[in-house]
Amino acid sequence: MIESKQVQQVKSMHGYLAPLVQEIPPSGIRKFFDLVSGSKDIISLGVGEPDFHTPWHVRESCVYSLERGNTKYTPNAGLLELREAIAEYLYESFQLLYEPSDEVMVTVGGSEAIDLALRALIAPGDEILIPEPTYISYSPIARISGGIPVGIETFAKDQFKLKPEALKAVITPRSKVLILCYPSNPTGGIMTYEDWLPIAKIVEENDLIVISDEIYAELTYEQKHVSFASMPGMRDRTILVSGFSKAFAMTGWRMGYACGHQDLISAMLKIHQYTVMCAPSMAQVAALEALTNGMEEKDKMVESYNQRRRLVVHGFREIGLPCHEPQGAFYAFPSIQSTGLTSEEFAQRLLFEAKVAAVPGQVFGLGGEGFIRCSYATSVNQLTEAIDRIGNFIKKL
């Protein structure tokens, strides 16, 4: 019998942690998600995750692959069949032409692709330009990579589009990378071909590299998504990042990809092979099935999101919260400025007093204060009840 021994515990390990990591705040989205977890009667509009299950035939392809014993490593860049399918899909959907052998790589979600791109590009002191409000991960990853994130504020009056004069105003000799997220998380804003033209000109004139996060590319409602990489002269200046989480309801599978000039993809692949080796082989099989045979289910999900989008935007306006009409993704970004509360105060009180979880806008950077992000990737019944609760909450204020 092993004798038990008294274990001396260290009170704090903070002294061992890298100062840079200690300075990075935890995710503001996850903070509210954790508050909701395990609580009863709370309607969550917080986390950006489809409420649909991954289509059965996609799950079945993974099960069948496992039954056949396909549990080995794949090539670092991913299964060639999957890379070929990604290249074909991007060409047919967005007129983008990539060589599967050396211009496409499969990653562990779009998040890894963003991390790889920044680490491959950034030297200490380089500036990363980020239109905000935006996805919360860009700025922390830029800092971890040794870069300096520079926010560019966008506004509801402009449908949260990136304006050329705003981009010009922040460019310095140290500017190197522009990160784009359209369709936008959290605003649902999009950019058209005409919107992109002056941005592309500025990118070329200032010799910038672009990381274009297009994870919501399939989720547009009144006009087709225009990829920044499709703009004249921008293909080789752009690392396109996307994945399967949103459009194919595959968040937990962690399947993403990056496409770009072979030199950029080669550098990212070098980091990828030393950190994760390859994306999970069985998830790659499922992603291939989704691209090959999953378009009908994808289109049905997009139509459902569109119905909910109209319901939510109308609902917010009816209860007195101004809300620009999102043209992409599955988020509404209503203004709560009329309540006199900060975004944090509003979200906290809404959670505890009305049992509705939304994300305070300030966690998304410049221009986010005075707004809340509400995901409409949940059922119509839940959305209707949430709007009613928010309306009653505002009346009590």
Backbone torsions as a table, in degrees:
resi	resn	phi	psi	omega
1	MET	NA	131.9	-178.4
2	ILE	-81.5	127.6	179.4
3	GLU	-74.6	137.6	177.3
4	SER	-73.8	143.5	-179.5
5	LYS	-124.6	147.5	177.6
6	GLN	-71.2	123.8	-179.5
7	VAL	-97.8	124.0	178.8
8	GLN	-83.4	119.8	-177.7
9	GLN	-96.1	139.4	175.3
10	VAL	-81.4	130.3	-176.4
11	LYS	-63.3	-39.9	-178.4
12	SER	-148.5	141.3	177.2
13	MET	-105.9	8.6	-175.3
14	HIS	-60.2	-30.9	-178.7
15	GLY	-64.7	-18.4	-179.2
16	TYR	-91.8	-14.9	-173.6
17	LEU	-81.8	147.9	176.7
18	ALA	-62.8	131.4	-179.3
19	PRO	-54.0	-37.2	-178.6
20	LEU	-61.4	-41.3	-179.4
21	VAL	-69.8	-38.6	178.9
22	GLN	-62.9	-30.6	-177.3
23	GLU	-75.8	-20.2	-175.5
24	ILE	-79.8	123.7	-179.4
25	PRO	-74.4	154.5	175.0
26	PRO	-67.7	162.5	-177.5
27	SER	-60.7	126.9	176.4
28	GLY	-67.8	-27.6	177.0
29	ILE	-70.1	-47.4	-177.7
30	ARG	-65.2	-29.6	178.1
31	LYS	-57.1	-47.6	-179.4
32	PHE	-74.5	-33.0	176.7
33	PHE	-62.5	-41.3	179.6
34	ASP	-66.0	-34.9	177.6
35	LEU	-65.2	-35.0	-178.5
36	VAL	-75.5	-35.8	-173.6
37	SER	-55.8	123.1	178.5
38	GLY	85.3	-8.6	179.8
39	SER	-83.9	147.3	-178.2
40	LYS	-94.2	151.1	172.0
41	ASP	64.9	15.7	178.3
42	ILE	-95.9	130.7	173.9
43	ILE	-93.9	119.9	-176.7
44	SER	-98.2	119.0	171.7
45	LEU	-111.2	24.5	-168.3
46	GLY	-92.4	-55.7	-171.2
47	VAL	-87.4	135.5	-178.2
48	GLY	-80.9	77.8	-177.9
49	GLU	-137.4	129.3	178.6
50	PRO	-56.7	143.3	176.7
51	ASP	-86.5	-3.4	176.5
52	PHE	-78.7	151.3	169.7
53	HIS	-81.4	151.2	171.1
54	THR	-55.1	131.9	-179.0
55	PRO	-50.2	143.3	-173.1
56	TRP	-57.7	-43.1	-176.7
57	HIS	-65.1	-26.8	176.1
58	VAL	-70.7	-45.1	176.6
59	ARG	-62.8	-40.9	-178.0
60	GLU	-63.8	-36.7	178.5
61	SER	-62.2	-36.4	178.1
62	CYS	-68.2	-45.2	179.0
63	VAL	-60.0	-45.3	-179.4
64	TYR	-62.9	-39.2	178.3
65	SER	-62.9	-41.4	177.7
66	LEU	-64.9	-41.1	-179.8
67	GLU	-62.3	-29.4	178.2
68	ARG	-84.7	-0.3	175.9
69	GLY	84.2	19.8	179.4
70	ASN	-81.4	78.3	-176.1
71	THR	-125.0	18.7	-177.2
72	LYS	-91.4	170.8	171.2
73	TYR	-60.2	149.5	167.5
74	THR	-102.2	174.4	169.8
75	PRO	-53.6	151.0	-177.9
76	ASN	-52.5	-39.8	-177.1
77	ALA	-79.9	-6.7	-179.3
78	GLY	107.2	166.1	178.2
79	LEU	-56.4	131.9	-179.5
80	LEU	-60.5	-37.2	179.6
81	GLU	-61.5	-37.8	179.0
82	LEU	-70.2	-43.0	178.8
83	ARG	-62.5	-37.8	176.8
84	GLU	-65.2	-40.7	179.3
85	ALA	-66.5	-38.9	177.2
86	ILE	-62.7	-46.2	-179.6
87	ALA	-61.7	-42.7	179.3
88	GLU	-64.8	-42.2	179.7
89	TYR	-62.4	-45.2	-179.2
90	LEU	-65.8	-34.2	178.4
91	TYR	-69.6	-46.1	-178.4
92	GLU	-69.0	-34.7	-174.3
93	SER	-89.3	-37.9	-170.8
94	PHE	-131.9	10.5	177.8
95	GLN	58.0	38.5	177.3
96	LEU	-106.4	132.2	-176.0
97	LEU	-114.0	114.3	178.8
98	TYR	-129.1	145.5	176.8
99	GLU	-85.1	116.5	-175.6
100	PRO	-58.4	-29.8	-173.1
101	SER	-70.1	-35.8	-175.0
102	ASP	-140.5	5.5	178.6
103	GLU	-120.2	6.7	178.6
104	VAL	-133.7	133.0	174.3
105	MET	-136.7	146.3	179.9
106	VAL	-96.4	135.1	-175.2
107	THR	-126.5	169.5	177.4
108	VAL	-83.1	81.9	-175.7
109	GLY	77.4	163.9	175.3
110	GLY	-64.7	-26.0	-178.7
111	SER	-62.1	-41.3	178.2
112	GLU	-65.7	-37.5	179.6
113	ALA	-60.7	-41.3	178.0
114	ILE	-64.6	-43.9	178.8
115	ASP	-60.6	-47.4	-179.8
116	LEU	-61.6	-43.4	-178.4
117	ALA	-61.4	-45.6	-179.5
118	LEU	-66.9	-42.9	179.5
119	ARG	-66.0	-31.3	179.2
120	ALA	-74.2	-25.0	-173.2
121	LEU	-101.7	-33.6	-165.3
122	ILE	-88.4	131.5	167.5
123	ALA	-107.2	155.6	-178.6
124	PRO	-53.1	129.8	178.3
125	GLY	94.2	-12.2	176.8
126	ASP	-64.9	145.5	179.3
127	GLU	-98.5	134.7	178.8
128	ILE	-113.1	119.0	-175.1
129	LEU	-92.2	127.8	-171.9
130	ILE	-134.0	108.4	172.8
131	PRO	-62.1	132.4	-177.8
132	GLU	-130.4	153.5	7.0
133	PRO	-67.1	148.2	-178.2
134	THR	-157.7	176.2	178.6
135	TYR	-52.6	135.0	-166.5
136	ILE	-73.1	-12.6	-173.0
137	SER	-82.5	-22.4	-171.7
138	TYR	-60.3	-50.4	-175.8
139	SER	-62.9	-48.1	177.5
140	PRO	-60.3	-41.1	179.7
141	ILE	-66.0	-38.2	176.9
142	ALA	-60.4	-42.2	178.6
143	ARG	-64.8	-44.6	179.0
144	ILE	-60.3	-31.7	179.7
145	SER	-78.6	-4.1	179.7
146	GLY	94.4	3.8	-178.5
147	GLY	-91.4	176.5	179.6
148	ILE	-118.1	106.6	178.6
149	PRO	-71.4	137.0	179.2
150	VAL	-125.4	113.1	-178.9
151	GLY	-77.6	146.2	174.6
152	ILE	-123.3	112.5	-174.5
153	GLU	-73.6	134.6	171.7
154	THR	-116.5	164.3	-167.4
155	PHE	-133.7	150.0	179.0
156	ALA	-59.7	-36.0	-178.8
157	LYS	-62.5	-21.7	177.6
158	ASP	-104.6	16.7	-174.7
159	GLN	57.3	28.4	178.5
160	PHE	59.3	30.3	175.2
161	LYS	-79.7	151.1	172.9
162	LEU	-77.8	121.0	-179.3
163	LYS	-95.5	139.7	-176.7
164	PRO	-59.3	-37.3	-179.9
165	GLU	-66.3	-32.6	177.2
166	ALA	-69.6	-38.9	177.6
167	LEU	-65.8	-45.6	180.0
168	LYS	-58.3	-37.0	-173.4
169	ALA	-65.6	-23.1	-175.8
170	VAL	-104.3	-4.6	-176.5
171	ILE	-74.9	132.9	175.8
172	THR	-131.3	173.3	177.1
173	PRO	-60.2	-16.1	-179.2
174	ARG	-94.0	-3.8	179.6
175	SER	-67.6	131.9	-177.1
176	LYS	-130.5	-40.4	-172.7
177	VAL	-127.2	137.5	171.4
178	LEU	-113.1	123.4	177.7
179	ILE	-100.6	127.0	-179.9
180	LEU	-115.9	142.5	177.2
181	CYS	-137.2	85.3	178.0
182	TYR	-137.7	132.4	-6.2
183	PRO	-52.3	147.2	-166.0
184	SER	-90.5	135.6	160.3
185	ASN	-104.4	112.2	27.1
186	PRO	-111.1	-0.7	-165.2
187	THR	-90.4	-20.7	-173.4
188	GLY	77.6	7.4	178.8
189	GLY	-70.4	153.8	176.8
190	ILE	-129.2	169.5	173.9
191	MET	-124.3	136.1	178.1
192	THR	-93.3	174.7	176.2
193	TYR	-56.9	-44.4	179.6
194	GLU	-65.3	-34.5	176.6
195	ASP	-66.1	-37.4	-174.8
196	TRP	-74.8	-30.5	-172.6
197	LEU	-52.9	-52.8	179.8
198	PRO	-67.9	-29.2	177.5
199	ILE	-66.2	-43.2	179.1
200	ALA	-61.8	-38.7	179.1
201	LYS	-63.3	-42.7	178.7
202	ILE	-65.5	-40.6	178.3
203	VAL	-58.7	-45.4	-179.0
204	GLU	-68.5	-43.5	-177.8
205	GLU	-63.2	-30.0	-176.4
206	ASN	-107.4	12.1	173.3
207	ASP	54.4	46.4	-179.5
208	LEU	-92.7	154.3	168.7
209	ILE	-104.2	141.8	-176.2
210	VAL	-114.6	133.2	167.4
211	ILE	-106.2	113.1	-176.0
212	SER	-107.6	105.8	179.7
213	ASP	-84.8	106.1	-175.1
214	GLU	-116.6	39.0	-177.6
215	ILE	-63.1	-23.0	179.5
216	TYR	-103.3	19.1	-174.5
217	ALA	-56.4	-35.5	-177.8
218	GLU	-77.7	-15.9	-174.8
219	LEU	-100.4	71.0	170.5
220	THR	-124.5	153.8	-163.8
221	TYR	-119.2	-33.2	-177.7
222	GLU	-118.2	-10.9	173.1
223	GLN	-154.6	156.2	-174.2
224	LYS	-73.1	143.7	177.8
225	HIS	-61.5	138.9	174.4
226	VAL	-113.3	116.2	179.6
227	SER	-75.6	136.7	177.0
228	PHE	-61.2	-32.3	-179.6
229	ALA	-65.1	-18.3	-179.9
230	SER	-84.0	-7.2	-179.9
231	MET	-72.0	150.4	-178.3
232	PRO	-53.7	125.6	176.9
233	GLY	78.3	1.1	-173.6
234	MET	-99.6	-12.1	-176.3
235	ARG	-56.4	-51.2	-175.5
236	ASP	-78.7	-12.5	176.6
237	ARG	-91.5	-3.2	-171.1
238	THR	-118.9	133.4	166.5
239	ILE	-100.1	110.9	179.3
240	LEU	-85.9	126.8	179.1
241	VAL	-116.3	131.8	175.7
242	SER	-155.4	-167.2	-177.9
243	GLY	176.8	-166.2	-170.8
244	PHE	-110.5	-5.4	-170.8
245	SER	-60.9	-48.2	-169.7
246	LYS	-86.9	-55.2	-174.1
247	ALA	-69.5	-30.4	-176.0
248	PHE	-109.7	10.3	178.8
249	ALA	54.3	53.0	-176.1
250	MET	-128.9	41.4	-175.5
251	THR	-58.3	-45.9	-175.6
252	GLY	-74.0	-11.9	179.5
253	TRP	-75.8	-22.3	179.7
254	ARG	55.9	60.1	-179.3
255	MET	-119.9	117.6	177.6
256	GLY	-135.4	-179.7	176.2
257	TYR	-157.4	160.6	176.1
258	ALA	-133.2	142.9	179.0
259	CYS	-133.6	144.7	179.3
260	GLY	172.9	-172.2	177.4
261	HIS	-54.1	141.6	-174.7
262	GLN	-58.6	-32.1	178.6
263	ASP	-66.6	-39.0	179.3
264	LEU	-70.3	-44.9	-179.9
265	ILE	-65.6	-37.3	178.2
266	SER	-62.2	-40.8	178.9
267	ALA	-66.9	-42.1	177.8
268	MET	-64.4	-39.2	-179.2
269	LEU	-64.6	-32.5	178.6
270	LYS	-61.8	-43.1	178.0
271	ILE	-69.6	-44.0	-178.9
272	HIS	-56.1	-43.4	-175.4
273	GLN	-71.2	-23.6	178.3
274	TYR	-89.2	-14.3	-176.3
275	THR	-105.9	-54.3	-177.4
276	VAL	-118.4	-5.5	179.5
277	MET	72.6	-63.7	177.8
278	CYS	-162.8	162.1	174.1
279	ALA	-70.0	155.7	-177.7
280	PRO	-55.2	131.1	-173.8
281	SER	-63.5	-41.6	-178.1
282	MET	-68.8	-31.8	176.5
283	ALA	-70.6	-32.7	176.5
284	GLN	-64.7	-38.5	177.0
285	VAL	-62.1	-43.0	178.9
286	ALA	-64.0	-41.0	179.2
287	ALA	-63.2	-39.2	177.5
288	LEU	-62.1	-42.3	177.7
289	GLU	-64.0	-40.4	179.5
290	ALA	-61.3	-44.5	-179.8
291	LEU	-69.5	-34.0	-174.7
292	THR	-79.8	-41.1	-171.7
293	ASN	-131.2	13.3	-173.1
294	GLY	-108.4	11.2	-174.3
295	MET	-69.4	-33.9	-179.3
296	GLU	-64.6	-45.3	177.8
297	GLU	-64.6	-39.3	178.6
298	LYS	-58.3	-46.3	-178.0
299	ASP	-64.1	-36.7	178.1
300	LYS	-66.1	-39.5	177.8
301	MET	-65.0	-41.2	179.6
302	VAL	-62.5	-41.3	178.6
303	GLU	-63.5	-39.3	177.6
304	SER	-64.1	-43.2	177.4
305	TYR	-60.6	-38.2	-178.8
306	ASN	-63.4	-41.3	177.3
307	GLN	-62.6	-44.0	-180.0
308	ARG	-67.2	-36.8	178.2
309	ARG	-56.8	-48.7	-179.1
310	ARG	-63.7	-40.3	179.3
311	LEU	-61.5	-46.6	-175.1
312	VAL	-69.2	-46.0	-179.7
313	VAL	-61.8	-45.7	177.0
314	HIS	-60.5	-42.6	-179.0
315	GLY	-61.5	-44.3	179.5
316	PHE	-64.0	-42.0	-179.9
317	ARG	-65.4	-36.1	-179.8
318	GLU	-65.1	-34.7	-178.4
319	ILE	-91.3	5.8	173.2
320	GLY	95.8	14.6	176.5
321	LEU	-106.2	110.4	178.4
322	PRO	-57.8	137.0	-177.4
323	CYS	-145.9	116.5	176.4
324	HIS	-66.9	152.7	-175.2
325	GLU	-83.6	111.2	179.4
326	PRO	-69.9	133.9	-180.0
327	GLN	-102.5	-0.5	-179.8
328	GLY	-155.2	176.3	-178.3
329	ALA	61.1	-158.5	175.5
330	PHE	-136.9	49.7	179.4
331	TYR	-128.5	141.9	164.9
332	ALA	-107.6	149.4	-174.4
333	PHE	-132.6	67.9	-175.8
334	PRO	-71.9	150.5	175.9
335	SER	-84.0	134.5	176.1
336	ILE	-115.4	17.7	-175.6
337	GLN	-61.7	-30.9	-177.7
338	SER	-66.6	-16.7	-178.7
339	THR	-80.2	-16.5	-177.6
340	GLY	80.8	-0.8	178.7
341	LEU	-95.4	152.3	169.8
342	THR	-71.8	165.5	178.6
343	SER	-60.3	-40.8	-179.7
344	GLU	-64.9	-46.1	179.5
345	GLU	-61.7	-44.9	-178.4
346	PHE	-61.7	-47.6	-177.8
347	ALA	-65.0	-40.1	178.7
348	GLN	-63.8	-48.6	-178.2
349	ARG	-68.4	-37.5	177.9
350	LEU	-60.7	-39.1	-179.6
351	LEU	-67.1	-48.5	-173.0
352	PHE	-83.8	-28.6	-177.4
353	GLU	-96.5	-31.5	-177.5
354	ALA	-116.1	-6.5	179.4
355	LYS	57.8	45.6	171.7
356	VAL	-127.1	128.9	-179.3
357	ALA	-101.7	122.7	173.3
358	ALA	-134.3	162.8	-176.1
359	VAL	-99.2	127.1	178.5
360	PRO	-63.8	137.4	-171.5
361	GLY	-64.5	-25.9	-173.7
362	GLN	-67.9	-18.1	179.3
363	VAL	-68.9	-13.6	-177.7
364	PHE	-95.6	7.7	173.6
365	GLY	98.7	-160.0	-176.6
366	LEU	-55.1	137.8	177.2
367	GLY	83.5	-2.9	-177.6
368	GLY	-87.4	-25.3	179.2
369	GLU	-61.8	137.2	-178.2
370	GLY	94.0	4.0	179.2
371	PHE	-132.7	163.4	168.6
372	ILE	-129.7	148.3	175.9
373	ARG	-98.3	128.9	179.4
374	CYS	-125.0	118.5	176.2
375	SER	-80.9	131.9	174.8
376	TYR	-102.6	24.6	174.3
377	ALA	-86.5	53.1	175.8
378	THR	-145.5	176.0	-170.2
379	SER	-67.9	156.4	178.2
380	VAL	-60.2	-40.3	179.0
381	ASN	-61.3	-44.2	178.7
382	GLN	-65.0	-41.5	-179.9
383	LEU	-64.8	-42.8	179.2
384	THR	-62.5	-44.4	178.3
385	GLU	-64.9	-39.4	179.9
386	ALA	-62.9	-43.5	178.9
387	ILE	-61.8	-41.9	178.0
388	ASP	-60.9	-45.0	-179.6
389	ARG	-63.5	-42.8	-179.9
390	ILE	-64.3	-41.0	178.3
391	GLY	-60.7	-44.5	178.2
392	ASN	-66.1	-37.1	177.8
393	PHE	-61.4	-44.1	-179.3
394	ILE	-65.5	-39.2	178.6
395	LYS	-59.2	-39.7	-179.1
396	LYS	-69.5	-27.3	178.0
397	LEU	-63.5	NA	NA
